[in-house]
Each structure stands twice: as structure tokens, then as C-alpha cells.
Amino acid sequence: MTINVRAHEFVALSHKNGIATVTLNRPDVRNAINDQMRAELIEAFEHLATDKSVRAVILTGAGKGFCSGGDVSGMRARLDAAPGEVAFNGWTRQRSTHKGVAVIHGITKPVIAAVNGAAFGLGLDMALACDFIIASEGAKMSMSFIKRGLVSDGGGMYFLPRRVGLSRAKELILTARVVETAEALQIGMIDRVAAPEKLLEEAQTWAEQLSIGSPAAVALTKSILDKTFESSDETIFALGREAQAICYTTAEHRASVEAFLDKAKG
């Protein structure tokens, strides 16, 4: 059974077997991100971060697309602002955008992007901020910022090179070309492909598999792995020692060891 646990206007949140599904819900504009949706998305992920009944999260879009990027109406408002306000307004908006991406990337539970159609611009950035990406057959992805005279502002310049390598990331960002699922899978931009009608079912199953470990072990593992490319081996070793010391104290570890020892006694 799927339980609706929280309602917003532009972000829907449901819960099934310990897995939360966050659905971008502006299907009439292919789930383009406006200020309200961004605020609701941040609130949803902050809520899930503290909800102990949630072990993993799926991010997807309502209707025929995952997310078409930033709302064009917001871009128009930016152009109409007084010249002396454009830069500071932009800086303020960017802080909100980056907070939205950060709560997706930083949550201590596994996050799967279930890309059910077009993921362009900021939409693709948000998918890349997730730990894993499963896309439906026929989904299309593009780092489309350059076509608007912009740089990738939602973390794509950080996340994409880590998935596909620096040279390929530059090519995808500078050409803004559309990548379809077969190529995206082949180059490592996404991890899995599913039939459209099976996308959420397969994402749910995968999320359940990824969250079998104790919450502490999962959270600590994810937090360390997310620092791997920026850290030395000794830093990772040190973080691992600290994390393991915490895991030694958890009820899940104690129960697992006791169960193993009892079985060994036979």
C-alpha cells in the first residue's frame, strides 16, 4: 500500500514499505522548477532526513517528463528586474537553488532518480545529485544551459564529471546535445533503464535492496563515499575508523553479531 504522508501544491510525497517517493508535480509545464516548487522540495527532503521510518528515497516527475529545468517565467522576471538588482537577485536565487540540490545530495539515505521522460538543465542536475539514476526507455537528457547563455548552476559541473569523466562532461555541457537512454547508460550518465510502465516498480525494488543495512552504517558509508574524490587515502581511512567506532555501538551491529554467534553454537 502507498500512503500519502505529506501534501504540497507542486511536490507530492508518498511512502511505501519504508521507501519515500518525492514527485515533482507540475506536469502541465513538464515539472519546471519555480520558487514554490523549490521551497516545497527542500521542505520534503528535510522532512525525510529526520523521518526514521524512511530508509531510502525515490525522486521522480508527474506526467510525461521528469523535469524540464528552471521555469521560464522566472527567467522573464529576472530580465525585467531593475539593472541594479539583477546580480543580487540572481545570487539570492542561486543560494536557494543550491540548497535544493544540497538537500538531495546530502540526505544520509540512498536516493534514486527515476527519470520518466525529459530531464533538461536543472532537471538533469537534480537527477545527477541523486546517488543512482534509473531512466525509462525513451527518456532524454540534456545539459541545456549553454543554449540560454548560462552555466550549469545546479551542481552538474560537479556531478557530471564524476559520472562520465571530465572530457565527456565538457562535451555534453558545451554542446547541450540531447542524450537518449542507450547512450546515457553506455557512458555511465545513468545506471539502469526500465520500461516506462515498470520504472517506479523497479526503482522501488532497487531502493529496498539499497536500504537493507542499518541506518547508521548506510548513512556513514554514504557520507564517506561522497568525499572520496576530494580526499586523500589517509583522510578516507580516518573517516572510516571514526565511522566504524560508531557502528560498533549500534543495536543493529550487536544484534547481528549475537545472531551469528548463536547460529555458530548451533
SULGI-V92243 format. One line per field, one symbol per residue. phi: phi as a letter, one per 30 degrees, with the letter a starting at -180 (. if undefined). psi: psi as a letter, one per 20 degrees, with the letter a starting at -180 (. if undefined). burial: # if it has 16 or more other ideal C-beta (glycine too) atoms within 10 Angstrom, else .. A space follows every 10 residues. Layout:
# SULGI-V92243
phi = ???
psi = ???
burial = ???
This chain:
# SULGI-V92243
phi = .ccdcabbdc bcbbbbhicc cccdbbddbh iddcdddddd dddddddddc dddccabccb bdicbdadjd dddddddddd ddedcedded ddddededdd ddddddedce bcdcdcldbc hdddeddddd dbbcbdejdb baddeddcib cdccjddcdd edccjdddde ddddchddcc dddeddcidb cbbbdedced dddddddddd cdddeddddd ddddedcedc bddddddddd dddddddecd dddedddddd dddddi
psi = pppoipprgi pqprppljpq ppopmmhhkk kqoagggggh gggghhghhi oiiphrqppa qqbiqfpjbq phhhhghghi qqhiigghgg gghhggghgg hhhghiqjqp pppnojbpnq chghghghir hqppqqpiqq qpnjghijkr qojkihiggg higiqgghgg ghghhkqppr hgghghijhr hrqqqgiigh ghgggghhhi khrqhggggg gghghiigii qrhhgggghg ggghhghhiq hggghgghgg hhhhh.
burial = .....#.#.# #####...## ######..## ####..#### ##.##..#.. ...####### ###.###### #......... .......... ..#...#.## #.###.#.## ########## ########## ######..## #####..... .######### #.##....#. .##..#..#. #..##...## ####....## .###.##..# #..#.##### ##.#...... ........#. ..#...#... ..#....... ......
